[in-house]
Amino acid sequence: MPTDIPAAARTGSRAVRRERQPRSRGWRSVVLALLLTVLLTGALRTWVVDVYWIGSDSMQPTIEPGDRVLVGKLVDGNELERGDLVVFDGRGSFDPLHDDTPWPLQAARTLGRWAGLTGSGTVYLKRVIGTPGDVVECCGPTGRLVVDGEEIEEDYLHPGDRPSELEFTAVVPEGRLWVMGDHRSVSVDSRSLLGAPGGGMVRADKVVGVPDAVLWPLDRAGRL
């Protein structure tokens, strides 16, 4: 025999359903917003701007170990000028073409780099000294680097460092860059690879971006 449900009970049941439905929609909205934020952040960091943790002392005093550097990625590697700071992918020049590191360790490094806790094993920050067509030499009569027959002034060098302890002459071909660190006595740069394939030159299309500012630590924060 059917049992009549009191009107008050039916009204209360509908109220509960109406209360649960908005809460469910609310959680879905939060999850969707988080997902969109992650996707947007990933897109920006992939193509527009990114943050890199610098662990090397090869760019002192311009960049100190532990600095978090903001890097703009909207740059054409073929339009760089002498003296520009660049972040580039060193695979094929500074690093072997193939990385034999096990994938779990590679994944951990990637997560650490995205979190700003570690640096990349294949990405470097150096200064452009020679652009396509330049002849870079060490050293001139006063001990400075010579580019296209003229000694250049390098006020960014680490105090006490010579422009180079190694004598060399390098002709920069089209589509390549000659790069060096500011802390010359400890920097692994184009000089270290003169006998390697490519002669120490970095391909312009391997440039990731140009450092714009130091974000952290706060006492060093500012534009570069």
N, C-alpha and C positions, 0 to 999 in steps of 0.2 A: 504494500500500500504506500503511495507517495506521501512523503512528509513535507508539509509546507515549511519553508525557511523564513523566519521572521525578517521583515524588511530591514530592521536595524542591522541584522547580521549580514544581509546581502550588501548593504551600504558599507559596512566595515570592511568586508572582503575586497570590494572594489577600491576602497581607499588604500589598503595595503598594497594591492597590485600597482596602483598609481604611484605609490611612494617608492616601490622597488624599481620601477621602470626608469624614473629620472636618475636614481643612483647608478644604475647600470650604464645608462648613457653617459653619465659624468665620468666614470672610470674609463670608458672607451675613448672619450675625448682627451683625457689626460694621456693615455697610452699613445694615441694618434699624434698628439702635440709633441711628445717626447721623440717619437719616431721621426717626425718631420724635422725636429731640431737636429737630431743626429745626422740625417741625410743632408740637410743644408750645411751643417758644419763640415761634414766630409767633403762636400762639393767645393766649399770655399777653401779648405785646406789643400785640396788636390789641385785646383786651378787658379786660385786668386792670391791667397796669403797663407802662410804657415809659420809655426814657431819651432825653432831648432835649439836643442840643448848643445852647447859647445863644451866638449871635455878636454880639448887639446890646448896646449900653451903656445902653439905655433903662430898665433896672431896677436900675441901680447905686444904692446900695451893696448891696442885697439879693442881687442876682444879678450876677456879673461876667462880662464877655465871655470865652468859653472854658469856662464851667462846664458840666458834665454833670449834668443835673437828673433825678431820679427822679420820675415823674409817675404818680399813682394814677388809674385811669380809671373806677373804680366810684363815680361821682358823678352826682348829679342837678343839672343846671344851674339848675333852678328853686328849689333849696334853698340856694343860695350866699348868704353874708352879706357885708355891707360890710367891706372889709379883706382878704378872701380873695384869695390868688393863684390865677390861673386860666390854663390853656393852652387856646386855642381856635382853631378853623379860621376864618381870616379871609376866606375866599371868600364874596363877596356883601356884605361890609361893608368890611373893610380892603383886600381885593383884588378885582379884577374877577371877574365870574362865569366868564369863559372864559380859560384859559391857552393862549397861542399858542406856548409854548416847544416846540421840536421834541422828539419822543418820546425820541430817544437821550439828550438832555440831561436830560430828566425822569427817565429810568431811572437815569442816573448819579447824579442828586441823591438819588433814593430809596435806592440802594445806599449812598451816603455817609451818609445820615441813619441808616439801620439800623446802620451800623458805628460811629456816633457821631462821625464825622469832619466832618460838615457839618450845618447847620441846615435846616429846611424853609422853602421860599419862601412858604408860605401859613399856617403855624402861628405864633401869637404867644403871648407870656407877658406878662400885665399884672395889675394889681390892681383888684378890684371896688371902685368908689366909690359907685355908685348901683344899687339893685335896683328891681324893679317898684313903681311908685307914688311913688318918691322924686323930689324936686325938688332938683337939684344946681346950685349957683351959685358964681360967682367974682365978687367975694370979699366976706367980711364986714368989719366995722370994723377988725379986727386983721390983715387980709390973709389969713385962712385960708379954705378952702373951706367953703361952707355947704350942709348937707343937711337938708331939711325945716325950714329956719329956724334951725338951730343950727350954729355953727362946730364943725368937727371937728379933733381933734388928729392929726397925721400925723408920728410920730417916725421913720418909715421914709424920709422924703424925703432926696434927695441933699444933702449939706452945701452950703449957699450957694444952693440953689434956692428960688424962691418957689413956693407951691402952684400958681400958674398966672400966666403973663404975659398970657394972653388972658381977657378978661371974657366970661362966658357964663351963660345960664340954660337948663337942660335938664330936661324932665319925662320920666322913664323909663317907657315903656309896659309893659304886661303882656308877659311872655315875653322881655324885653330886659334888657341890662346896660350900665351906663355904666362904662367901664374907662379907667385911666390908668397911665402908667409912674411909677416912683419917681424917676427922673431926669427931672424935668418939663421942663427946658430943652432936652432933646434928644429927648424921646419923641414918636413919632407915635402918637396914641391917639384916643379919642372926640372930643376937642376939634378935631382936625384934619379931622373929617368932618361937622361940623355942617351944612353945606350939601348933603351927599351924600344919596342915598336911604337912609332909615333913620336919618338924623340922627346918625350916629356910634355908634349903639347896636348891640351885639352880641347876636345871638339866643342865648338860653339853651341851646337845643338844639344849638348849635355848640360848646359847651364840650367839650373833649377830656378834661380831667382837672384835678386839683389837684396842684401840685408839693409833694412831701413832704420831699425832702432833696437836698442837693448831694452827688454821689458823687465828683466829680473836679473840680479837683485835690485831692490828699489834705490839703493844708494848709487847705482851705476846707470839707472834708467835714463834714457834720452836718445835722441836721434844720432845716427852714425853719419 
